[in-house]
Structure formats: structure tokens, C-alpha cells
Amino acid sequence: MRRHGLTAILFATLVVLAGCTGGVGPGVGSTDDTTGTAAMDGSGSGTVQFYISDQPSAIEDFEHLNVTITQVGFQQADGGDAGANETEESDDETETNETEESDDETETNETEEPGDDETETNETEEPGDDETEMPNSTADPETDDGDEADEEDDSETEDADEDDSEPGDWETYDVDDRTVDLTRLQGANATRLTSMNVSNGTYSKVFVYVSEINATLENGEQVNVKLPSEKLQLNTEFTVGNGEAVDFVFDITVKKAGNSGKYILQPVVSESGTSDQVEIRDVDADREDRGKDDEKRDAGDDERDDERPDEEALNASFVGAVTQGENATLRVLDDGSAVENASVAVNDEQVGTTDADGELTFAVPDDRELDVEITAGDREADLDRRFAGEENGGEKGGNGNDDTGADYDFRTALA
């Protein structure tokens, strides 16, 4: 009777274990134990600045690797995943306990009934046969095509995950067929693809849909870069709070498939995420900042060209009276100091240069107008005078000190 009772208990245990094995499996779309711990609350929205970057791998083979992106999608975290994880843990504990009980009972049976030991041994030989067959199924790996097959299998798994999702639990956003060159986005370098308003809450998956890949190697050869299902998927979790702005980068890498000469585009989970998780260096912002700095520098140069402070300008003036047909003395100063070797032109004719005191004496022509131009390096100064004529009391236009004469002292600095 005791043996029959133990047999019944063992049978019941096997039935329970079979039920647990059939009911426990990898949760669809779950990436880790924390996935799905926070679901969408729908009470507000936040902003996601979405960036694209490239993790260096085989990118150095390319002169250009242009990827055209049509849409970006976000998968909302499912609150039921956490429960599934808890169920799996509970089932594991139950299975462990029941297995231990079964082992204890088996050991008891083996002690009391040596014949049962032979039965158990025969039953455990069959799984051993299965284990010896597994190496044979993988004994002929394919070097290049096998890698591609693995990638296709991964892609098919991602497709299955997406197909299993319930309607309405993921959102897509058009990005107007933006084309990015991955060769410019290596390492932390990233370009902002778009900015979008999303429902606040937790997301567990991110999709990037690609319509075209244009790849040119360094030697100028055009090559095909494979992308199964025309999309890339990341299983990574991040949260957008109500009114919060989040920077998120989706990192992509291109890998060479063995020695086949073929290339495959893949997402990189370890280099993707929010700015709190990974470094994001916005190359567009850096270029804009450099452009603004250049504009400011150019504007500053223009201002210095057109207008120097008074203390930097040349100060030119006449010393004493200026009369037609007689000598006049010119003095040139720079911030109160004499300017030596300044070139002087009178009515467009060179008459000499200033001495150590910044002065030059020259003959005033009989013309009704006097125009004196002074040049020192990259700066200039002009002096103009118009003579009134004999009606002002001077034999040849006056002595230059009468009220009717006009004496203009213009100071101009040019860079």
C-alpha cells in the first residue's frame, strides 16, 4: 500500500510539473524584471528629443552610409509583465520544492525497492539520448550565412513581439523621411532626428522604420546593407514624466557578416537610452554654435573696421594759420602721442611724411579747397578747408583765422 501511495504522489507531481512547464515561458516584449513596473497613466504628456548615433564597428569601411528613416515608434510598458515575472518566480519555487519532494520520495523508493532503481535509470537514459543529438544539430555551422540567419531569427522574434502587442499600446510618429549619414555620427556624436510630444509614462520598446539605405565604401564601391523587416528595434525602458523633456538616442551599428563582404545594420542597446544613461553629443548644435561664434567674430571685425574708439583714432590738425600760397604745418597724434612717418597727401599729391614730433610743413596751393589726407599703417585721417576768397579781407583768401573761413577736422580710423 505504501508503494502504491508513493507512486500516486509521484504521478501527481509529474502532472503538476508538466503543467508548470507548459505555462511558463518568456514574456512577450519583456526585457528584464523591471519591465512593465510602470504603465501609462494618460494624465499628461512630455517631450522626447530623438537622436540617432552610430557605435563604431565596420563603419570605417564606408565613405558614406546614408539611412533614410520614415517613422519612430514607442511601445508602452505593460503592467501585466511584472505579474508574469512574479508568477514565474512562484512557479520556479513550487517546481523546486516539488522536485525536491519527488527526489526524496525516489530515494526512499530506491532504498526500499532496488528494482525501482533500474526503472528510473531506464527512464533517464532517454533524455540523455536527446542531449547527445544536440551537438549534431549544430555540428555544421555556416560561417557567413549562419550569421545572417541569426540576424533574421532575431528580426523574426522582434516581429513576433510586435504582432503579439495589443492595439493601442504603441505609438508611431512620422519624421518626414529624414536621411542621416552614420559616418558622421560615430561614438557619442548624434544628430537630432525630431522632437515629439508623447504620453507621459513608461516605455519598454523603441522602433525605427527605415525605407532606404545608401552605402558607399571607401574605395567608391556601392554595397547593399541588409536590414531585415525594414526596421530596427530596441528593448529598453525609459520614463517620460508629465511636462518633462527627455533626450533619447537610438544607436545603430553596421557589422560585417564574416568574410562574405555583406553588411548588416543592427541596433546597439548598450549605447542607446536617455541622456542620463548614455552620453549624447549633438553635432548639429555644435555646428550651430560654431556658426554663431563665426558670425560674432565677423561682426566684431566689421565694427572694428568701420569704427574704432576715439582713443585709437588718429588726431590730425593744423598748427597756426592756413593761407593760400603760404606754408602750413600739420600735426598728427595717436592717443596723445606723436605719429612719425605718417604719409601726407595734399589735394591728391604726396608732399611728405611726418617727423618725430608728428609734424609736417607743406606749401598750401592756391586752390579754393584744401584736402589733406594722412595715412599711418591701416588708419587714415582727413583734413578739409575751403577758402572764402578776397571778399573776406585776405589778399589770397585771408589768413585762415577769419570767421568766414571753414576749417574742418575729421578723424577717421580704418582697420
C-alpha positions in Angstrom: 0.0 0.0 0.0 2.8 2.4 0.9 4.4 1.8 -2.5 1.1 2.5 -4.3 0.7 5.7 -2.3 4.1 6.9 -3.3 3.5 6.0 -6.9 0.3 8.1 -6.9 2.1 11.1 -5.3 4.9 10.8 -7.9 2.4 10.7 -10.7 0.6 13.8 -9.4 3.9 15.6 -9.0 4.8 14.9 -12.6 1.4 16.2 -13.8 1.9 19.4 -11.9 5.5 19.8 -13.3 4.2 19.3 -16.8 1.6 21.9 -16.3 4.1 24.4 -15.0 6.5 23.7 -17.9 3.8 24.3 -20.4 2.5 27.5 -18.7 5.8 29.3 -18.1 7.7 31.0 -20.9 9.4 34.2 -21.8 7.0 37.1 -21.6 6.4 38.8 -24.9 8.4 42.0 -25.1 9.8 41.8 -21.5 13.4 42.8 -21.4 14.2 42.5 -17.7 12.5 42.1 -14.3 11.7 45.8 -14.1 9.9 46.0 -17.4 6.3 47.0 -17.0 6.5 48.1 -13.4 5.1 51.5 -14.5 2.3 51.8 -17.1 0.9 54.8 -18.9 -1.2 57.0 -16.7 -2.6 59.1 -19.6 -2.8 62.2 -17.4 -0.4 64.3 -19.4 2.4 64.4 -21.9 6.1 65.1 -22.3 8.6 65.8 -25.0 11.2 63.4 -26.5 14.1 64.8 -28.4 15.0 61.8 -30.5 18.6 61.3 -31.7 20.4 58.9 -34.0 24.0 57.8 -33.4 26.5 55.1 -34.5 28.5 52.7 -32.5 31.8 52.2 -34.4 32.2 48.7 -35.8 32.6 48.3 -39.5 31.7 52.0 -40.2 35.3 52.7 -41.0 34.9 50.7 -44.2 32.4 53.3 -45.5 32.8 56.7 -47.1 29.1 57.3 -46.7 26.3 55.3 -45.0 23.1 57.2 -45.5 20.0 55.8 -43.8 16.5 57.2 -44.5 14.1 57.0 -41.6 10.4 57.3 -42.1 8.9 56.7 -38.6 9.7 56.3 -35.0 7.6 54.1 -32.7 7.3 53.6 -28.9 5.9 50.6 -27.1 4.2 51.3 -23.9 5.2 49.2 -20.9 2.6 46.5 -20.0 1.6 46.5 -16.3 0.9 42.8 -16.5 4.5 41.9 -17.2 5.5 42.4 -13.6 2.8 39.9 -12.5 4.1 37.4 -15.1 7.6 37.7 -13.6 6.2 37.1 -10.2 4.3 34.1 -11.4 7.4 32.7 -12.9 9.3 33.1 -9.7 6.5 31.4 -7.8 6.3 28.6 -10.3 10.1 28.1 -10.0 9.8 27.9 -6.3 7.0 25.4 -6.5 8.8 23.4 -9.1 11.9 23.3 -6.9 10.0 22.2 -3.8 8.1 19.6 -5.7 11.2 18.3 -7.4 12.9 18.0 -4.1 10.0 16.1 -2.6 10.0 13.9 -5.7 13.7 13.3 -5.3 13.3 12.4 -1.7 10.5 10.0 -2.4 12.5 8.5 -5.2 15.5 8.0 -3.0 13.2 6.3 -0.4 11.8 4.1 -3.1 15.3 3.2 -4.3 16.2 2.2 -0.7 13.1 0.1 -0.2 12.7 -1.3 -3.7 16.0 -1.8 -5.5 14.1 -2.8 -8.6 12.7 0.7 -8.9 16.2 2.0 -9.4 16.5 0.1 -12.6 13.2 1.6 -13.8 14.4 5.1 -13.0 17.7 4.5 -14.7 16.0 3.4 -17.9 13.7 6.4 -17.9 16.6 8.9 -17.5 18.6 7.3 -20.4 16.1 8.7 -23.0 16.7 12.4 -22.2 20.4 11.6 -22.3 20.0 10.4 -25.9 18.4 13.7 -26.7 21.3 15.6 -25.3 23.8 13.7 -27.4 21.8 14.6 -30.5 22.0 18.4 -29.9 25.7 18.8 -30.9 24.9 17.0 -34.2 22.3 19.6 -35.0 24.9 22.4 -34.6 27.8 20.5 -35.9 27.8 22.2 -39.3 27.6 25.9 -38.6 27.7 28.2 -41.6 30.3 31.0 -41.3 28.7 33.8 -43.2 25.1 32.7 -44.0 24.8 31.4 -40.4 25.4 34.9 -39.0 22.8 36.3 -41.3 20.4 33.6 -40.4 20.9 34.5 -36.7 20.1 38.1 -37.5 17.0 37.1 -39.4 15.9 34.9 -36.5 16.4 37.9 -34.1 14.3 40.1 -36.5 11.6 37.4 -36.7 11.5 37.4 -32.9 11.1 41.1 -32.9 8.3 40.8 -35.4 6.6 38.3 -33.2 6.9 40.6 -30.2 5.3 43.4 -32.1 2.5 41.2 -33.5 1.6 40.0 -30.0 1.2 43.5 -28.7 -2.4 44.7 -28.2 -3.8 47.5 -30.4 -3.3 51.0 -28.9 -0.3 50.1 -26.7 2.3 51.6 -29.0 2.6 54.9 -30.9 4.3 55.9 -34.1 5.5 59.3 -35.3 6.4 60.4 -38.8 9.8 62.0 -39.3 9.5 63.2 -42.9 11.9 60.7 -44.4 15.0 62.1 -42.7 18.3 60.9 -44.1 21.3 60.6 -41.7 24.9 59.7 -42.6 26.1 57.3 -39.9 29.8 58.0 -40.8 29.3 61.5 -39.2 27.7 60.1 -36.0 30.4 57.8 -34.5 30.7 57.3 -30.8 28.8 59.9 -28.7 28.1 62.1 -31.8 24.4 62.2 -32.6 22.0 64.2 -34.7 18.5 65.1 -33.6 16.0 63.4 -35.8 12.8 65.0 -34.4 11.1 66.4 -31.4 7.7 64.9 -30.5 5.1 65.1 -27.8 4.3 61.7 -26.2 2.0 60.5 -23.5 3.8 60.5 -20.2 4.6 57.2 -18.6 7.0 54.3 -19.1 8.0 52.8 -22.5 9.7 49.4 -22.9 10.5 49.3 -26.7 11.6 51.7 -29.4 11.3 51.2 -33.1 13.0 52.9 -36.0 11.5 52.3 -39.5 13.9 52.6 -42.4 12.9 53.0 -46.1 16.3 53.2 -47.8 20.0 52.6 -47.2 22.6 54.1 -49.5 26.1 52.8 -48.7 29.4 53.7 -50.4 32.7 52.1 -49.3 36.0 54.0 -49.1 37.0 52.6 -52.4 33.9 54.0 -54.1 32.1 50.7 -54.4 28.3 50.7 -53.8 27.2 47.9 -51.4 24.0 46.5 -50.0 23.5 46.8 -46.3 20.9 44.3 -45.1 18.1 45.3 -42.7 15.5 42.6 -42.0 11.9 43.7 -41.9 13.0 47.3 -42.7 13.0 48.3 -39.1 15.2 48.3 -36.0 14.0 47.6 -32.5 15.4 48.3 -29.1 14.2 46.6 -25.9 15.0 49.3 -23.4 12.9 51.0 -20.7 12.7 54.8 -20.0 10.1 57.1 -18.5 8.7 60.4 -19.6 7.2 62.5 -16.8 4.3 64.9 -17.2 5.7 68.1 -18.8 9.2 66.6 -18.9 11.7 66.9 -21.8 13.7 63.8 -22.4 16.7 63.4 -24.8 16.8 59.8 -26.2 19.4 58.4 -28.6 18.9 55.3 -30.7 22.3 53.9 -31.5 22.9 51.9 -34.7 25.9 50.0 -35.9 26.8 48.3 -39.1 28.6 44.9 -38.9 30.3 42.8 -41.5 29.0 39.3 -42.0 32.1 37.2 -41.7 34.1 37.2 -44.9 31.1 37.3 -47.2 31.5 41.1 -48.0 28.0 41.6 -46.8 26.9 44.1 -44.1 24.1 44.1 -41.6 22.5 47.1 -39.8 21.8 46.5 -36.1 20.7 48.5 -33.0 23.0 48.8 -30.0 21.2 48.6 -26.7 24.3 49.4 -24.6 24.8 52.7 -26.3 21.1 53.7 -26.5 19.0 55.4 -24.0 18.3 58.8 -22.3 20.9 61.4 -21.7 21.0 60.2 -18.1 22.1 56.8 -19.3 24.5 57.5 -22.2 26.4 60.5 -23.5 24.7 62.4 -26.3 26.8 64.9 -28.2 24.6 67.0 -30.6 26.7 67.6 -33.7 24.2 69.9 -35.2 24.1 72.1 -32.0 27.9 72.2 -32.0 27.9 73.3 -35.7 25.3 76.0 -34.9 27.4 77.3 -32.0 30.5 77.4 -34.2 28.5 79.3 -36.8 27.3 81.8 -34.3 30.8 82.3 -33.0 32.0 82.9 -36.5 29.2 85.4 -37.1 30.0 87.2 -33.9 33.7 87.3 -34.8 33.0 88.6 -38.3 30.6 91.2 -36.9 33.2 92.3 -34.4 35.8 92.6 -37.2 33.4 94.7 -39.3 32.7 97.0 -36.3 36.4 97.4 -35.8 36.9 98.1 -39.5 34.2 100.8 -39.6 34.5 102.4 -36.2 37.4 102.4 -33.8 37.2 104.0 -30.4 38.3 107.7 -30.2 41.4 106.8 -28.2 42.6 104.6 -31.1 41.9 107.1 -33.9 44.4 109.4 -35.5 44.1 113.0 -34.4 45.2 115.4 -37.2 45.1 119.2 -37.0 46.7 122.3 -38.4 49.2 124.3 -36.3 48.6 128.0 -36.7 47.1 129.8 -39.7 46.4 128.2 -43.1 46.7 130.6 -46.0 46.6 130.1 -49.8 50.0 130.2 -51.3 51.9 130.0 -48.0 53.3 127.3 -45.8 51.1 125.4 -43.3 52.1 123.0 -40.6 50.2 119.7 -39.9 50.4 117.7 -36.7 49.3 114.0 -36.3 48.8 112.4 -32.9 47.7 108.9 -31.8 46.2 108.9 -28.3 48.2 112.0 -27.5 51.5 110.7 -28.9 53.2 112.0 -32.0 52.9 109.8 -35.1 56.1 109.6 -37.0 56.4 108.7 -40.7 52.7 109.3 -41.4 52.2 109.8 -45.1 50.6 113.1 -46.1 48.9 113.9 -49.4 47.6 117.4 -50.3 44.9 117.6 -53.0 45.8 114.0 -54.0 49.6 114.7 -54.3 52.1 113.3 -51.9 54.0 116.0 -50.1 56.0 114.0 -47.5 55.8 112.3 -44.1 55.6 113.5 -40.5 58.7 113.9 -38.4 59.5 112.6 -34.9 57.1 115.2 -33.5 54.4 114.1 -35.8 54.5 117.3 -37.8 55.0 118.2 -41.5 55.2 121.7 -43.1 53.9 122.0 -46.6 53.0 124.7 -49.2 49.3 125.5 -49.4 48.1 125.5 -53.0 46.1 128.4 -54.5 43.1 126.3 -54.9 39.8 127.4 -53.3 39.7 124.0 -51.5 42.3 122.2 -49.5 42.1 118.4 -48.9 44.8 116.8 -46.7 44.9 113.0 -46.3 47.0 111.4 -43.7 47.8 107.6 -43.6 49.6 105.7 -40.8 49.6 102.0 -41.3 46.0 100.8 -41.7 44.5 104.1 -40.3 43.7 107.3 -42.0 42.6 110.9 -41.2 41.3 113.7 -43.4 41.5 117.5 -43.0 39.4 119.7 -45.4 39.4 123.5 -45.7 37.5 125.8 -48.1 38.8 129.3 -48.6 36.3 132.2 -49.0 38.3 134.5 -51.3 39.3 138.2 -51.4 35.9 139.4 -50.1 36.9 138.1 -46.7 39.8 140.6 -46.4 42.7 138.4 -47.4 44.8 139.1 -50.4 44.5 135.4 -51.4 41.6 134.3 -49.4 42.5 135.6 -45.9 44.9 134.4 -43.3 42.8 131.4 -42.3 41.8 132.9 -38.9 38.8 134.9 -40.1 35.2 133.9 -39.2 34.1 133.3 -42.8 36.8 130.6 -43.4 35.8 127.0 -42.7 38.3 124.7 -41.0 37.2 121.0 -40.8 39.0 118.5 -38.7 37.8 115.0 -39.4 39.2 111.9 -37.6 38.7 108.5 -39.2 40.1 105.2 -38.3 40.1 102.2 -40.7 41.2 98.7 -39.9 
